[in-house]
Amino acid sequence: MALRAKDIAEMLGVSTATVSLVLNNKPGVGEQKRQEIIQKIKDLGCDYMLKGVSVNKGSIGFVVYKRCGRIIDESPFFTYILEGITNSINSYGYNLSFIYMNKNMAPEEQRLLLMSSNCSGLIIFGVEMQREDLQVFVDSGLPFSILDNSFQESDVDSVAINNIQGTSKAIQYLYDMGHRDIGYIRSKVRINSFDERYQVYKTCLRKLGLEFRKEFVMDVDYSETEVRRDARAYFKVNKIHPTAFFVENDFLACGAMQEIQELGLRVPDDISMVGFDDRPISQLVQPNLTTVNVPKNIFGPAAVDLLMTRMKDKREQSLKIEIGTNLVSRDSVKKISR
């Protein structure tokens, strides 16, 4: 006679409802207990009961790599995309395991950390990474994909934001809104994405026939207090300011915007602002921040899909994916009649 969920429950000393949740792929059962029930069913030769049930295949490591720590510690972008990454990894039958690494660790310590994780593959949040930081992952032999850094010159899988497209949309939007004196708020802490946005900003100005003016570039450090301090210092020195600023991300934009208003200037009447990322804070500040949206529902899962193709197909060629953006118009940009 075929075994029933009730029979399995009695053997394991759990409720029939618990076994039923597992068989129906429903939440409410801890991962360890879930896998224990699944393994018992397989041991009894009752695999027919597991139709549609996700069987755990192991762990995928999510590596948070700190080089300077300022970008990740102050306002980590990966927290906004983590749910999508977790759900995507779970859909492939794996668990997510966090691995924290930093540049100050000795290479051997980094290697041992990776090998002792017992992960089948890695998603590496590489926003702060430089090219030389890749070697320990290459040497590990583990399949991996990089998230939030393209490394165009390196033969590694990566998923990155299309900074050229996003920045171009922002500058073109300000131009279409009548702005001709377009400034730039630049982080003193540099990462590859910021460098790309800054270069595109200057290129866009040239293509639109606008002058690049160094005095319209505001350099700010990477904390809310430092951003406000540096914004205050900028306006103390520069009596002539642009009518609009494009900012390297929303975190910097919101801090600068608060200080600008504290100084008695109005946003957007005196100065317009456009950020990048479309973080939740962009809708909490007043006025709501116009920004470049990064589609968080596909950004993280794209890195998971890329890793899975590497693990499954054992391909030799690297793949690089650029995620497109769209501009979200809110209340921080004023239209200037010309």
DALINKA-V387715 format. One record per residue. RES is the residue in one small letter. OMEGA is omega as a letter, one per 20 degrees, with the letter a starting at -180 (999 if undefined). NEAR is the number of other ideal C-beta (glycine too) atoms within 12 Angstrom. Layout:
# DALINKA-V387715
RES/OMEGA/NEAR, RES/OMEGA/NEAR
This chain:
# DALINKA-V387715
m/a/5, a/r/14, l/r/22, r/r/19, a/r/27, k/a/19, d/r/19, i/a/31, a/a/25, e/r/16, m/a/21, l/a/27, g/r/14, v/a/25, s/r/19, t/r/20, a/r/17, t/r/27, v/r/35, s/r/22, l/r/23, v/a/38, l/a/31, n/r/20, n/a/20, k/r/16, p/r/14, g/r/17, v/r/26, g/a/15, e/a/22, q/r/13, k/r/22, r/a/32, q/r/24, e/r/23, i/r/37, i/a/32, q/r/22, k/r/30, i/r/31, k/r/19, d/a/16, l/a/20, g/a/12, c/a/25, d/r/19, y/r/15, m/a/26, l/a/29, k/r/13, g/a/14, v/r/27, s/a/25, v/a/24, n/a/28, k/a/21, g/a/21, s/r/27, i/a/42, g/r/38, f/a/39, v/r/43, v/a/33, y/r/42, k/r/29, r/r/29, c/r/24, g/a/22, r/a/25, i/a/37, i/a/30, d/a/22, e/a/26, s/a/28, p/a/26, f/a/35, f/r/38, t/a/23, y/a/28, i/a/35, l/a/26, e/r/18, g/r/30, i/a/43, t/a/25, n/a/19, s/r/32, i/r/38, n/a/25, s/r/20, y/r/29, g/r/26, y/r/31, n/r/30, l/r/36, s/a/28, f/r/26, i/r/34, y/r/24, m/r/35, n/a/23, k/a/20, n/r/15, m/r/20, a/a/13, p/r/20, e/r/13, e/r/16, q/a/30, r/a/21, l/r/16, l/r/28, l/a/33, m/r/20, s/a/16, s/a/28, n/r/17, c/r/33, s/a/28, g/a/40, l/r/46, i/a/51, i/r/46, f/a/42, g/a/41, v/a/43, e/a/37, m/r/38, q/a/22, r/a/21, e/r/15, d/a/33, l/a/30, q/a/18, v/r/31, f/r/38, v/a/26, d/a/16, s/a/28, g/r/15, l/r/31, p/a/33, f/r/43, s/a/45, i/r/42, l/r/47, d/r/45, n/a/40, s/a/34, f/a/32, q/a/18, e/a/15, s/a/24, d/r/17, v/r/34, d/a/40, s/r/38, v/a/42, a/r/38, i/r/44, n/a/28, n/r/37, i/a/26, q/a/26, g/a/39, t/r/39, s/r/31, k/a/31, a/a/48, i/r/40, q/r/26, y/r/33, l/r/42, y/r/30, d/r/21, m/r/27, g/a/19, h/r/34, r/r/23, d/a/27, i/a/42, g/a/40, y/r/43, i/a/44, r/r/36, s/r/37, k/r/23, v/a/30, r/r/24, i/a/36, n/a/31, s/r/39, f/r/37, d/r/21, e/a/29, r/a/40, y/r/30, q/r/23, v/r/31, y/a/43, k/r/28, t/a/20, c/r/30, l/a/33, r/a/15, k/a/15, l/r/22, g/a/11, l/a/26, e/r/16, f/a/24, r/a/20, k/a/15, e/r/19, f/r/30, v/r/28, m/r/41, d/a/31, v/r/38, d/a/28, y/r/32, s/a/22, e/a/24, t/a/16, e/r/24, v/a/39, r/r/26, r/a/24, d/r/30, a/r/40, r/r/25, a/r/19, y/a/32, f/r/29, k/a/14, v/a/14, n/r/24, k/r/8, i/a/13, h/r/29, p/r/37, t/a/31, a/r/43, f/r/46, f/a/52, v/a/50, e/r/47, n/a/47, d/a/40, f/r/42, l/a/48, a/a/49, c/r/40, g/r/38, a/a/48, m/r/47, q/a/29, e/r/34, i/r/39, q/r/26, e/r/18, l/r/22, g/r/13, l/a/25, r/r/20, v/j/37, p/a/32, d/r/20, d/a/22, i/r/41, s/a/42, m/r/54, v/r/54, g/a/44, f/r/49, d/a/44, d/r/37, r/r/31, p/a/20, i/a/26, s/r/35, q/r/21, l/r/15, v/r/30, q/i/19, p/r/28, n/a/26, l/r/44, t/a/41, t/r/43, v/a/44, n/r/35, v/a/40, p/a/25, k/a/27, n/r/18, i/a/24, f/r/38, g/r/38, p/r/31, a/r/35, a/r/46, v/r/40, d/a/29, l/r/38, l/a/42, m/r/30, t/r/22, r/a/29, m/a/28, k/a/15, d/a/14, k/a/10, r/a/16, e/a/10, q/r/12, s/r/25, l/r/25, k/a/25, i/r/28, e/a/26, i/a/33, g/a/23, t/r/32, n/a/21, l/r/30, v/a/29, s/r/27, r/a/30, d/a/24, s/r/41, v/r/38, k/r/25, k/r/20, i/r/22, s/a/7, r/999/10
